[in-house]
Amino acid sequence: IMNAFGLIQIGLILSSTTIISSLQCNHLPLQQRKVIENSLRLLDKMGKKFPQQCLREKMSFRFPAQVLQSRQKETVGVAIEEIFQHIFYIFSKNLTLAAWDGTALDQFQNGLYRQIEQLEACVIKKNNHYHRSKEVSRLKLKKYFQKIDCFLTDKKHDLCSWEISRAEMRRCLQLIDKVTKKL
C-alpha cells in the first residue's frame, strides 16, 4: 500500500513540475520583455553617457535582423536564446578597461544567464523538428558576434571598444524587444 501511495505522490510531483514548466514557457514572451527591459536599464547603469572621444571610432556591425523575422515563435525563441548566449559570452571577458559599475554588470550577466536557462528549457522541449533555418540563423548570428569580438580584440578591449559594443548590445536588445512585443 505504501509503495503505491509513494508512486502516486511521485507521479503528482512530476506532473505538477511539467505543468509549471509549460506555464513558464507560455509566459516566456512576457518574461523576456521584463528581462530585456531590465537588461537595458542595467546596460545604461553600467556605464555613463557614451564618451565623446569614442564617436569617431563608431562601427557598423549590421545585426542580421532576418533571424528574428520568422512567423514561428519557436524559431524566434531559438534565435533569441542564441543572441543572449553571445551577449553573455562577450560580456564575460576582458572587462578590466570597461570601467563599468560592477554590480550592474553582475546583475546584467545574471539576468542573461537565467533567461538563457529558461529559454533552453522551453526551446529544447519544442524544437527538435527544424534544423536548417536554425543553422542558417545560427551562422549569421555567429558572424555578427564574431565581428564584435574581433573589434574588441583589435582594440585591445579598450574603453571605447567596450562603449561601442555596449551601444551595439543595446540596439540588439531593443530589436529583440520589438519582436517579443509582436509575439
C-alpha positions as CSV (number, residue, x, y, z in Angstrom):
1,I,0.0,0.0,0.0
2,M,2.8,2.4,0.9
3,N,4.6,1.8,-2.4
4,A,1.5,2.6,-4.4
5,F,0.9,5.7,-2.4
6,G,4.6,6.7,-2.8
7,L,4.4,6.2,-6.6
8,I,1.2,8.3,-6.8
9,Q,3.0,11.1,-4.9
10,I,6.0,10.9,-7.3
11,G,3.6,11.0,-10.2
12,L,1.8,14.0,-8.9
13,I,5.1,15.8,-8.3
14,L,6.3,15.1,-11.8
15,S,3.1,16.1,-13.5
16,S,2.9,19.3,-11.5
17,T,6.5,20.3,-12.4
18,T,5.7,19.6,-16.1
19,I,2.7,21.8,-15.8
20,I,4.7,24.5,-14.0
21,S,7.4,24.5,-16.6
22,S,5.0,24.6,-19.5
23,L,3.2,27.5,-17.8
24,Q,6.6,29.2,-17.6
25,C,7.1,28.6,-21.3
26,N,3.7,30.0,-22.1
27,H,4.7,33.2,-20.3
28,L,8.1,33.4,-21.8
29,P,7.5,36.4,-24.2
30,L,6.2,38.4,-21.2
31,Q,9.1,37.3,-19.1
32,Q,11.6,38.1,-21.9
33,R,10.2,41.7,-22.2
34,K,10.8,42.2,-18.5
35,V,14.3,40.7,-18.7
36,I,15.1,42.9,-21.7
37,E,13.7,46.0,-20.0
38,N,15.8,45.2,-17.0
39,S,18.9,44.4,-19.2
40,L,18.6,47.7,-21.0
41,R,18.3,49.6,-17.7
42,L,21.4,47.8,-16.4
43,L,23.3,48.5,-19.6
44,D,22.6,52.2,-19.0
45,K,23.5,51.9,-15.3
46,M,26.8,50.0,-16.1
47,G,28.4,52.9,-17.9
48,K,27.9,56.6,-18.1
49,K,26.9,58.5,-21.2
50,F,28.7,57.5,-24.4
51,P,32.1,59.1,-24.4
52,Q,32.6,61.8,-27.0
53,Q,36.1,60.7,-27.8
54,C,34.7,57.3,-28.9
55,L,32.3,58.8,-31.6
56,R,35.0,58.8,-34.3
57,E,35.6,55.1,-33.7
58,K,31.9,54.1,-34.2
59,M,31.5,51.0,-36.3
60,S,28.6,49.3,-38.0
61,F,28.3,45.6,-37.1
62,R,25.0,45.1,-39.0
63,F,22.8,42.9,-36.9
64,P,21.2,40.2,-39.0
65,A,17.6,41.2,-38.3
66,Q,16.2,38.5,-40.5
67,V,17.0,35.9,-37.8
68,L,14.2,37.5,-35.8
69,Q,11.6,37.7,-38.6
70,S,10.2,34.2,-38.5
71,R,6.5,33.7,-38.1
72,Q,7.2,30.8,-35.7
73,K,7.5,31.6,-32.1
74,E,9.9,28.7,-31.5
75,T,12.3,29.8,-34.3
76,V,12.4,33.3,-32.8
77,G,12.9,31.8,-29.4
78,V,15.9,29.8,-30.6
79,A,17.4,32.9,-32.2
80,I,16.9,35.0,-29.0
81,E,18.5,32.3,-26.9
82,E,21.5,32.3,-29.2
83,I,21.8,36.1,-29.1
84,F,21.7,36.0,-25.3
85,Q,24.4,33.4,-25.2
86,H,26.6,35.5,-27.4
87,I,26.0,38.7,-25.4
88,F,26.7,36.7,-22.2
89,Y,30.0,35.5,-23.7
90,I,31.1,38.9,-24.9
91,F,30.3,40.5,-21.5
92,S,32.2,37.8,-19.7
93,K,35.8,38.6,-20.7
94,N,38.5,41.2,-20.6
95,L,36.3,43.8,-18.9
96,T,39.1,45.5,-17.0
97,L,39.3,48.6,-19.2
98,A,35.5,48.9,-19.5
99,A,35.3,51.0,-16.3
100,W,31.7,50.0,-15.6
101,D,29.6,49.6,-12.4
102,G,30.5,46.1,-11.3
103,T,27.2,45.4,-9.5
104,A,25.1,46.4,-12.6
105,L,27.4,44.3,-14.8
106,D,26.9,41.3,-12.4
107,Q,23.1,41.8,-12.4
108,F,23.1,42.1,-16.2
109,Q,25.1,38.8,-16.6
110,N,22.9,37.0,-14.0
111,G,19.7,38.1,-15.7
112,L,21.0,37.0,-19.1
113,Y,22.1,33.6,-17.7
114,R,18.8,32.9,-16.0
115,Q,17.0,33.8,-19.3
116,I,19.3,31.6,-21.3
117,E,18.4,28.7,-19.0
118,Q,14.7,29.4,-19.2
119,L,14.8,29.6,-23.0
120,E,16.8,26.4,-23.3
121,A,14.3,24.6,-21.2
122,C,11.4,25.8,-23.3
123,V,13.0,25.8,-26.7
124,I,14.6,22.3,-26.4
125,K,11.3,20.8,-25.4
126,K,9.5,22.1,-28.5
127,N,12.3,22.2,-31.1
128,N,13.5,19.0,-32.5
129,H,11.7,19.4,-35.8
130,Y,13.5,22.2,-37.7
131,H,17.2,22.4,-38.2
132,R,18.0,24.1,-41.5
133,S,16.6,27.6,-40.6
134,K,18.2,27.3,-37.2
135,E,21.6,26.6,-38.7
136,V,21.4,29.5,-41.1
137,S,20.4,32.0,-38.4
138,R,23.0,30.5,-36.1
139,L,25.7,31.1,-38.6
140,K,24.5,34.7,-39.3
141,L,24.5,35.4,-35.6
142,K,27.9,33.8,-35.1
143,K,29.4,36.1,-37.8
144,Y,27.8,39.2,-36.3
145,F,29.1,38.5,-32.8
146,Q,32.5,37.5,-34.2
147,K,32.7,40.9,-35.7
148,I,32.1,42.5,-32.3
149,D,34.5,40.1,-30.6
150,C,37.3,40.8,-33.2
151,F,36.6,44.5,-32.9
152,L,37.1,44.3,-29.1
153,T,40.3,42.2,-29.6
154,D,41.7,44.5,-32.3
155,K,41.2,47.5,-30.0
156,K,42.7,45.5,-27.1
157,H,39.4,45.7,-25.2
158,D,39.9,49.5,-24.6
159,L,37.3,51.8,-23.1
160,C,35.9,52.9,-26.5
161,S,35.7,49.4,-27.9
162,W,33.6,48.4,-24.9
163,E,31.4,51.5,-25.1
164,I,30.8,50.9,-28.8
165,S,30.0,47.2,-28.0
166,R,27.7,48.2,-25.2
167,A,25.8,50.6,-27.5
168,E,25.5,47.8,-30.1
169,M,24.2,45.3,-27.5
170,R,21.6,48.0,-26.5
171,R,20.4,48.1,-30.2
172,C,20.4,44.3,-30.3
173,L,18.2,44.1,-27.2
174,Q,15.9,46.8,-28.5
175,L,15.3,44.7,-31.7
176,I,14.5,41.7,-29.6
177,D,12.2,43.7,-27.5
178,K,10.3,44.9,-30.6
179,V,10.0,41.3,-31.8
180,T,8.8,39.9,-28.5
181,K,6.1,42.6,-28.3
182,K,4.7,41.2,-31.5
183,L,4.7,37.5,-30.4
